[in-house]
Amino acid sequence: QVQLVESGGRLVQTGDFLSLSCKVTSDSGRPFSAFEMGWFRQTPGAEREFVAAYTWRGGRTYYADSVKGRFTISRDNAKNTMFLQMNSLKPEDTAVYYCAADPMGNAYLPTAREKYTSWGPGTQVTVSS
């Protein structure tokens, strides 16, 4: 079983920066370093959308066009924790942010919701204009 808990969400102003964390606990038998991880976000009435992903194969990162150049995904395998550094925040970044894990490395694209089998409860990020 894999459990994820996000933290760091809060109210900020346009142009501010914010760092989210996702702590992972697992008894799956696979090390966290082998997990493929992602961040998604969701606003009321909208589908959950991809934000960023970090694959263990070669340590590749992926970003949605809307956050490329402003957000950075990273991970600390020793601490079983993933991060999302968000800079130059905009009101349209307001959403509940979810971290997600694919412990087994399935074949779905890193940008696909279907890839991730474990999700955190989410953390609210609000960017005021």
C-alpha positions in Angstrom: 0.0 0.0 0.0 1.2 3.5 -0.9 0.1 6.6 0.9 0.8 10.2 -0.1 0.3 13.4 1.8 0.7 16.8 0.2 1.6 19.9 2.2 2.6 23.6 1.6 -0.6 24.9 -0.1 -1.7 28.4 1.0 -2.9 31.8 -0.1 -0.3 33.8 -2.0 -0.3 36.9 -4.3 0.4 37.1 -8.0 4.1 36.8 -8.7 4.8 35.0 -5.4 6.5 31.6 -5.1 5.5 28.5 -3.2 6.9 25.1 -2.6 4.7 22.0 -2.3 5.8 18.7 -0.7 4.5 15.2 -1.1 5.6 12.7 1.5 5.3 9.0 0.5 5.0 6.0 2.7 4.9 2.5 1.1 5.0 -1.2 2.0 4.9 -2.1 -1.7 8.4 -3.6 -1.5 9.7 -1.3 -4.2 11.9 1.6 -3.2 10.6 5.2 -3.6 13.4 5.8 -6.1 11.7 3.5 -8.5 8.3 5.2 -8.3 7.2 7.4 -11.1 5.6 10.5 -9.7 3.4 13.3 -10.8 1.6 16.5 -9.8 -1.9 17.3 -11.0 -4.3 20.1 -10.1 -8.0 20.5 -10.2 -10.5 23.4 -10.0 -14.2 23.1 -9.2 -16.1 21.7 -12.2 -13.0 20.9 -14.2 -11.1 17.7 -14.8 -7.9 17.0 -13.0 -5.1 18.2 -15.2 -1.5 17.3 -15.5 1.1 19.7 -14.1 4.5 17.9 -13.9 6.0 14.4 -13.7 9.3 12.8 -12.8 10.2 9.4 -14.1 12.8 7.2 -12.5 14.0 6.0 -15.9 16.8 8.5 -16.6 15.3 11.0 -14.2 13.3 12.7 -17.0 10.8 15.5 -16.1 7.7 16.6 -17.9 5.7 19.8 -17.6 2.4 21.1 -18.8 2.9 24.0 -21.2 1.1 26.3 -18.8 3.7 25.9 -16.1 6.9 25.3 -18.1 9.6 27.6 -17.1 7.8 28.6 -13.8 7.4 25.2 -12.0 10.1 22.7 -11.1 9.5 19.1 -10.0 12.1 17.4 -7.9 12.5 14.5 -5.5 14.6 13.5 -2.5 14.7 9.7 -2.6 16.4 9.5 0.8 13.4 11.2 2.4 10.7 9.6 0.2 9.5 13.1 -0.7 8.6 14.9 -3.9 8.5 18.6 -4.4 6.9 21.2 -6.7 8.6 24.6 -6.7 6.2 27.1 -8.1 7.5 30.5 -9.2 5.8 33.6 -10.7 2.4 32.3 -9.6 -0.7 33.5 -11.5 -4.4 33.5 -10.5 -5.0 30.8 -13.0 -2.7 28.5 -10.9 -5.3 28.5 -8.2 -6.4 24.9 -7.7 -6.2 21.9 -5.4 -2.8 20.3 -6.1 -2.5 16.5 -5.9 0.6 14.3 -5.9 0.3 10.9 -7.5 2.5 7.8 -7.6 3.0 4.9 -10.1 5.0 2.4 -8.0 5.2 -0.2 -10.7 6.3 1.9 -13.7 3.4 1.1 -16.0 3.3 2.0 -19.7 1.0 4.9 -19.5 2.4 8.3 -20.5 3.7 10.3 -17.5 1.1 13.0 -18.4 -1.9 10.6 -18.1 -4.1 10.4 -15.0 -4.5 6.7 -15.6 -0.8 6.1 -15.0 -1.0 6.8 -11.3 -2.6 4.3 -8.9 -2.1 6.2 -5.7 -3.1 9.8 -4.9 -2.9 12.2 -2.0 -5.8 14.1 -0.6 -4.7 17.4 -2.1 -3.5 20.8 -0.9 -5.2 24.1 -1.8 -3.2 26.7 -3.6 -4.9 30.1 -4.0 -3.2 32.9 -5.9 -4.9 36.3 -5.4 -4.7 39.0 -8.1 
